[in-house]
Amino acid sequence: MPHASPDLDHAQIYLVGGAIRDRLLGLTTDSTLTEHDYVVVNATPAQMLAAGFQPVGKDFPVFLHPESHEEYALARTERKQGQGYHGFAVNTENVTLTEDLQRRDLTINAIAEDSHGQLIDPFNGQRDIEQKILRHVSDAFTEDPVRILRIARFAARFHELGFTVADETMALMKSMVNAGEVHHLVPERITKELFKALSTDHPDVFFMVLRECGALAAIFPEVDALFGVPQRAEYHPEIDTGKHVMLCLADAAQRGTSVLARYAVLCHDLGKATTPPHLLPRHHGHEDRGADIAKSMSNRLKVPKKFRDLAVKTAKYHTHIHRFNELTPKTILSLLKAFGVQHDTRQFAEFIQACIADVRGRSGYEDSDYPKQKAALKLAYQFQQFDTTAHVDPTLSGAVIGQRIHQAQLNFIKHALSSTQNQTNTSKP
C-alpha cells in the first residue's frame, strides 16, 4: 500500500473492491494488478486537501493521491432521497469501514485489506467467491438501479468461472424493476455498463440475466421484443429470434471481435420484432425496418456515432453478404460505397465480422465456414486500391467526372467478379 501524507497518520487506509476480488479469484496477482482503490476512514475532505490530495468528481468525496494518482475515497454512507442513480444524500462524518462496505453492491466487492495485508470481510464475500455466488450485501442494493446492470455484467464476466446470481438477489432485482426504478437510469450509465458487458467473454449472459429479472424489456425493449419471434426453421433451427441474437453474440465474443462489431451484432436483426404476424416466420423487409430501429435505439442510448453508424448499416445490409454471389455489380458497388470502402475498409471489415456471427449464431452452424465473407472482403480490399485519378479530367464538370468515376468503378467490379468466376471454374475437377 502506498505511503500517504503524514497529515493522514491518524486515518486508516484500506485497499477495497475489485483488486481484492480479482486476486482471490486468481485473475490477478499483486505484481500484475494495475488499479487500486482505497477507502479512508477517520479523515475529512479538508484533511485530504491539506495532505495534497486532488478532489475529483462532484457526487462523492473521491481524491487522487498526489504521487501515485490512485483513487482514495472517504468512507461514506448513502441515504436514498430520490429516484434513480443521483437520488442520494452522502455522509462522510464518523463512518466506519463496515458501514462503508455495507453500502456496496455485492459481497465479493465488499472485502477490504489493511496495511498489514489482513482481510476484513464482514459480509462473507470470501465464502461467496468460493461458492461462485453473486449476492447483494444488504437491502440498500435496491436503492441504485445501476446495480441491476452491474449484476448482469458480473454474471457475464464471471460466467466462465461458474458464477450465478443468488436467488434472493434476483428477487430484489425483480422488485426494483416492478417498482419502476430502472426507468430512471440515464443513457450514459446504461451505455457504460452495456459496453463493458459486450467486452466480456459471454455478453449473451448479460442480456439473459436482465431478461430473467424483467429489466431487459424496460432498458432494451428493442432486444427484448425479439424473444418469441419465430424464424424459418430450415435457416434457423433455433427458431426464436432472441435466442439467435444471443448465439450470435456468443460467437462474436468467442472469436474475439471488437465491441464495435458486437454492438452491430446486437442490432442486426432488430427489424424482425416488427414483422407483421401474417408474414411469420418469414421476415421480408426486416433489414430496412431494423436499420430504423437500430438508429432509434442508438440515439436513445447516446452511443458514439461510429457504433450507431455500423449498427444501422449492419441491420440494413447484412443479408447482402449472405447472398453476395447473387448480387449484381451495381448492387455491390452501392454496398461498398455505403461503407466508404473506396477511402477506408475498416468499417466494412467490422461489418463482415458481424455477418459471420449472424451465420454461425444458429443451432448446428457454430463452426461454419463462410466463403462469401472472404469473397466480399477480398473485393473490398481490391476496390479500395483502385485508382480513379485517370478518370478525372479537370476540364469537365464535377457531375461528368463523378459519372465517369462511377462507371470506371462499376467496370472494375465486373472485371473482378469475372476473374473470380473464371478462377473458380478453372479450379473445378
C-alpha positions in Angstrom: 0.0 0.0 0.0 1.5 3.4 -1.0 2.6 5.7 1.9 0.1 8.5 2.4 0.9 12.0 3.6 1.9 12.4 7.2 -1.1 14.6 7.7 -3.2 11.5 7.4 -1.4 9.5 10.0 -4.5 9.3 12.2 -6.6 7.9 9.4 -6.9 4.2 8.4 -6.5 3.4 4.7 -7.7 0.2 3.2 -7.5 -1.4 -0.2 -11.0 -2.3 -1.3 -13.1 -3.7 -4.1 -12.2 -5.3 -7.4 -8.4 -5.5 -6.7 -9.1 -7.9 -3.8 -11.8 -9.8 -5.5 -9.8 -10.5 -8.7 -6.8 -11.6 -6.6 -8.9 -14.0 -4.7 -10.3 -15.3 -7.9 -6.8 -15.9 -9.3 -7.4 -13.4 -12.1 -4.5 -11.1 -10.9 -1.6 -11.1 -8.5 0.0 -8.2 -6.6 2.6 -7.8 -9.3 0.0 -7.8 -12.2 -2.6 -5.6 -10.5 -2.7 -2.2 -12.2 -5.6 -0.5 -10.5 -6.0 0.1 -6.7 -9.0 1.7 -5.0 -8.7 2.8 -1.4 -11.1 3.9 1.3 -10.0 6.3 4.0 -11.5 6.1 7.5 -11.3 8.9 10.1 -10.4 11.7 7.7 -12.2 14.8 6.4 -12.2 16.4 3.0 -10.2 19.3 4.5 -7.5 17.0 5.8 -7.3 15.2 2.4 -6.8 18.6 0.6 -4.2 19.7 3.2 -2.3 16.5 2.6 -2.1 17.3 -1.1 -4.8 15.0 -2.5 -6.7 16.3 -5.5 -10.5 16.2 -5.4 -12.3 14.5 -8.4 -16.0 14.2 -9.2 -18.9 16.1 -7.9 -21.1 13.5 -6.2 -18.8 11.6 -3.9 -15.7 12.5 -1.8 -13.0 10.9 -4.0 -9.4 12.2 -4.2 -6.3 11.4 -6.2 -3.1 10.6 -4.3 -0.5 13.4 -5.0 2.1 11.0 -6.2 0.6 7.8 -7.4 -2.7 9.4 -8.6 -4.6 6.4 -7.4 -8.1 6.9 -6.0 -8.8 7.4 -2.3 -12.4 7.7 -1.3 -13.6 8.8 2.2 -15.6 6.2 3.9 -19.2 7.1 3.3 -22.8 6.1 3.8 -25.6 6.9 1.3 -29.3 7.6 2.1 -31.9 7.4 -0.6 -33.8 10.6 -1.0 -35.0 10.5 -4.6 -35.3 8.3 -7.7 -32.6 6.9 -9.9 -28.8 7.0 -9.7 -28.5 10.5 -8.3 -31.1 10.3 -5.6 -28.7 10.0 -2.7 -27.6 12.0 0.3 -23.9 11.3 1.1 -22.4 11.3 4.6 -18.7 11.0 5.4 -18.7 12.0 9.1 -17.8 9.3 11.6 -18.3 6.5 9.1 -16.8 3.1 9.9 -15.2 0.7 7.5 -18.1 -1.8 8.0 -20.6 0.9 7.2 -18.8 1.9 4.1 -18.6 -1.8 2.9 -22.3 -2.3 3.7 -23.3 0.2 1.0 -21.5 -1.7 -1.7 -23.4 -3.8 -4.2 -22.0 -7.4 -3.9 -20.4 -9.3 -1.1 -17.5 -10.2 -3.3 -16.9 -6.4 -3.8 -17.2 -5.7 0.0 -13.9 -7.0 1.1 -11.1 -4.7 2.4 -7.4 -5.2 3.2 -5.5 -3.2 5.8 -1.8 -2.1 5.6 -0.7 -5.4 7.1 -2.4 -7.5 4.5 -5.2 -8.6 6.7 -8.6 -9.1 5.1 -11.7 -7.5 6.6 -14.8 -9.4 5.3 -17.8 -8.6 7.4 -20.3 -9.8 4.7 -18.7 -13.2 3.9 -17.5 -12.2 0.4 -14.8 -14.9 0.5 -17.4 -17.5 1.1 -19.4 -16.3 -1.9 -16.2 -16.3 -4.0 -15.7 -20.0 -3.0 -19.3 -20.8 -3.8 -19.4 -18.8 -7.0 -22.4 -16.7 -5.9 -23.2 -13.1 -6.8 -25.1 -11.9 -3.7 -26.1 -8.4 -2.6 -24.7 -7.0 0.6 -27.9 -5.5 2.0 -31.3 -4.3 1.1 -29.7 -1.0 0.3 -28.9 -2.7 -3.0 -32.4 -1.7 -4.2 -31.7 2.0 -3.9 -29.5 2.1 -7.0 -30.9 0.8 -10.3 -27.4 0.8 -11.9 -26.7 -2.2 -9.8 -29.1 -4.3 -11.9 -26.8 -3.7 -14.9 -23.7 -4.3 -12.8 -25.0 -7.7 -11.5 -25.8 -8.7 -15.1 -22.3 -7.6 -16.2 -20.6 -9.5 -13.4 -22.6 -12.6 -14.3 -21.3 -12.3 -17.9 -17.8 -11.6 -16.8 -17.6 -14.5 -14.3 -19.8 -16.9 -16.2 -16.7 -18.9 -17.3 -15.8 -19.4 -13.6 -19.3 -20.7 -12.8 -20.8 -17.7 -11.0 -24.6 -17.4 -10.8 -26.9 -14.8 -9.3 -28.2 -15.7 -5.8 -32.0 -16.3 -5.7 -32.6 -13.6 -3.2 -30.6 -11.1 -5.2 -32.6 -11.9 -8.3 -35.8 -11.4 -6.3 -34.5 -8.0 -5.3 -33.7 -7.1 -8.9 -37.3 -8.1 -9.9 -38.7 -5.9 -7.2 -36.7 -3.0 -8.4 -38.0 -3.5 -11.9 -41.5 -3.7 -10.7 -41.1 -0.5 -8.7 -40.1 1.3 -11.9 -36.6 2.2 -10.7 -34.9 1.2 -14.0 -36.9 3.9 -15.8 -34.8 6.5 -14.1 -31.5 5.1 -15.5 -29.7 7.8 -17.6 -28.4 6.7 -21.1 -24.8 7.3 -20.2 -24.9 4.8 -17.3 -26.7 2.2 -19.4 -24.2 2.5 -22.3 -21.2 2.4 -19.9 -22.4 -0.9 -18.5 -23.5 -2.2 -21.9 -20.1 -1.7 -23.5 -18.4 -3.3 -20.5 -20.7 -6.3 -20.8 -20.1 -6.6 -24.5 -16.4 -6.8 -23.9 -16.8 -9.9 -21.7 -16.4 -13.4 -23.0 -20.1 -14.1 -22.5 -22.1 -10.9 -23.4 -25.2 -13.0 -24.0 -25.4 -13.8 -20.3 -25.7 -10.1 -19.6 -28.9 -9.9 -21.6 -30.3 -13.1 -20.3 -29.9 -12.0 -16.7 -31.6 -8.8 -17.5 -34.4 -10.7 -19.2 -34.8 -13.0 -16.2 -35.4 -10.1 -13.8 -37.6 -8.2 -16.3 -35.2 -5.3 -16.8 -34.5 -6.1 -20.5 -38.0 -5.0 -21.5 -37.5 -1.7 -19.7 -33.9 -0.9 -20.6 -33.5 -2.6 -24.0 -37.1 -3.1 -25.2 -36.0 -3.5 -28.8 -33.9 -6.5 -27.9 -36.5 -8.0 -25.6 -39.1 -7.8 -28.3 -37.1 -10.4 -30.4 -37.8 -13.2 -27.9 -40.7 -15.3 -29.0 -40.5 -14.2 -32.7 -40.2 -17.2 -34.9 -37.9 -17.7 -37.9 -37.9 -20.2 -40.7 -36.6 -23.5 -39.2 -34.7 -24.5 -42.4 -32.5 -21.5 -42.0 -32.7 -21.1 -38.2 -33.0 -24.4 -36.3 -33.1 -22.4 -33.1 -36.3 -20.7 -34.5 -36.5 -18.0 -31.8 -35.0 -14.7 -33.0 -34.0 -13.6 -29.5 -32.1 -16.9 -29.0 -30.5 -16.4 -32.4 -29.1 -13.0 -31.4 -27.7 -14.4 -28.2 -26.0 -17.2 -30.1 -24.6 -14.5 -32.5 -23.2 -12.5 -29.5 -21.7 -15.7 -28.1 -19.9 -16.4 -31.4 -18.7 -12.8 -31.8 -17.2 -13.0 -28.3 -15.7 -16.4 -28.9 -13.9 -15.1 -32.0 -12.6 -12.1 -30.1 -14.3 -9.4 -32.3 -14.3 -5.8 -31.2 -17.0 -4.2 -29.0 -18.0 -2.2 -32.1 -18.7 -5.3 -34.1 -20.6 -6.9 -31.1 -22.9 -3.9 -30.8 -23.7 -4.3 -34.5 -24.4 -8.0 -33.9 -26.8 -7.0 -31.2 -28.7 -4.7 -33.6 -28.6 -6.7 -36.8 -32.0 -8.3 -36.6 -34.0 -5.8 -34.6 -36.4 -5.4 -37.5 -37.7 -8.9 -37.1 -39.6 -7.9 -34.0 -41.8 -5.7 -36.2 -42.6 -8.2 -38.9 -46.4 -8.3 -39.4 -47.8 -11.5 -37.9 -49.3 -12.8 -41.1 -45.8 -12.9 -42.7 -44.2 -15.0 -40.0 -41.9 -16.9 -39.9 -40.7 -15.0 -43.0 -39.2 -11.6 -42.4 -39.4 -9.7 -45.7 -38.2 -6.1 -45.3 -36.7 -6.6 -41.9 -33.5 -5.0 -43.0 -34.8 -1.5 -43.6 -37.1 -1.7 -40.5 -34.2 -2.9 -38.5 -32.0 0.0 -39.7 -34.6 2.5 -38.4 -34.8 0.7 -35.1 -31.1 0.4 -34.7 -30.8 4.2 -35.3 -33.5 5.0 -32.8 -32.1 2.7 -30.1 -28.6 4.1 -30.6 -29.8 7.7 -30.4 -31.8 6.9 -27.2 -28.8 5.2 -25.6 -26.5 8.0 -26.9 -23.9 5.6 -28.1 -20.9 7.0 -30.1 -21.6 7.8 -33.7 -19.3 5.1 -35.1 -21.3 2.5 -33.1 -24.6 3.8 -34.3 -23.5 4.0 -37.9 -22.2 0.5 -38.0 -25.3 -0.9 -36.3 -27.6 0.8 -38.8 -25.6 -0.3 -41.8 -25.3 -3.9 -40.5 -29.1 -4.1 -39.9 -29.6 -2.8 -43.4 -27.0 -4.7 -45.4 -26.2 -8.0 -43.6 -28.3 -10.1 -45.9 -26.4 -8.7 -48.9 -23.3 -10.6 -47.7 -25.3 -13.8 -47.2 -26.3 -13.7 -50.9 -23.1 -12.0 -52.2 -22.7 -14.3 -55.1 -26.2 -13.3 -56.3 -25.7 -9.6 -56.3 -25.3 -7.5 -59.4 -22.2 -5.4 -59.9 -24.4 -2.3 -59.4 -25.6 -3.5 -56.1 -22.1 -4.5 -54.9 -20.9 -1.0 -55.9 -23.7 0.6 -53.9 -22.8 -1.7 -50.9 -19.1 -0.8 -51.0 -19.8 2.9 -51.3 -22.3 2.7 -48.4 -19.4 1.7 -46.2 -17.0 4.2 -47.7 -14.7 1.3 -48.8 -13.1 3.5 -51.5 -11.5 5.5 -48.7 -11.2 3.1 -45.8 -12.0 -0.6 -45.4 -12.1 -0.8 -41.6 -15.8 -0.2 -41.2 -16.6 -2.8 -43.8 -14.3 -5.3 -42.1 -16.1 -4.8 -38.8 -19.4 -5.3 -40.7 -18.1 -8.6 -42.1 -17.3 -9.8 -38.6 -21.0 -9.1 -37.6 -22.2 -11.0 -40.7 -20.0 -14.0 -39.7 -21.7 -14.0 -36.3 -25.1 -14.0 -38.0 -24.2 -17.1 -39.9 -22.6 -19.0 -37.1 -25.1 -17.9 -34.4 -27.5 -20.7 -35.4 -28.0 -24.1 -33.8 -25.8 -26.6 -35.6 -23.9 -23.9 -37.5 -21.4 -22.8 -34.8 -18.3 -24.0 -36.7 -19.5 -23.0 -40.2 -17.0 -21.7 -42.7 -18.2 -18.5 -44.6 -16.6 -18.2 -48.0 -18.9 -15.4 -49.0 -17.3 -13.1 -46.4 -13.9 -13.9 -47.8 -15.0 -13.0 -51.3 -16.6 -9.8 -50.1 -13.6 -8.7 -48.1 -11.2 -9.6 -51.0 -13.2 -7.5 -53.4 -13.4 -4.6 -50.9 -9.6 -4.5 -50.5 -9.2 -4.6 -54.3 -11.7 -1.8 -54.7 -10.0 0.3 -52.1 -6.8 0.1 -54.1 -8.5 1.0 -57.4 -7.0 4.3 -58.7 -9.6 6.6 -60.2 -7.3 9.5 -61.0 -7.1 8.5 -64.6 -10.8 9.3 -64.9 -10.6 12.8 -63.5 -10.4 15.4 -66.3 -10.3 19.0 -64.8 -11.8 20.4 -68.0 -15.1 18.5 -67.3 -17.8 19.4 -64.9 -18.0 17.8 -61.5 -21.1 15.8 -62.4 -19.5 14.3 -65.5 -16.3 13.4 -63.6 -18.5 11.7 -61.0 -20.3 9.7 -63.7 -17.0 8.6 -65.2 -15.6 7.5 -61.9 -18.8 5.7 -61.1 -18.7 3.8 -64.4 -15.0 3.0 -64.0 -15.7 1.6 -60.6 -18.5 -0.4 -61.9 -16.4 -1.8 -64.7 -13.7 -2.7 -62.2 -16.1 -4.7 -60.1 -17.5 -6.5 -63.2 -13.9 -7.4 -64.2 -13.0 -8.6 -60.6 -16.1 -10.7 -60.4 -15.5 -12.2 -63.8 -11.9 -13.1 -62.9 -13.0 -14.7 -59.7 -15.6 -16.8 -61.6 -13.0 -17.9 -64.1 -10.6 -18.9 -61.4 -13.4 -20.9 -59.7 -14.3 -22.7 -62.9 -10.7 -23.4 -63.8 -10.1 -25.0 -60.4 -13.0 -27.4 -60.6 -12.1 -31.0 -61.2 
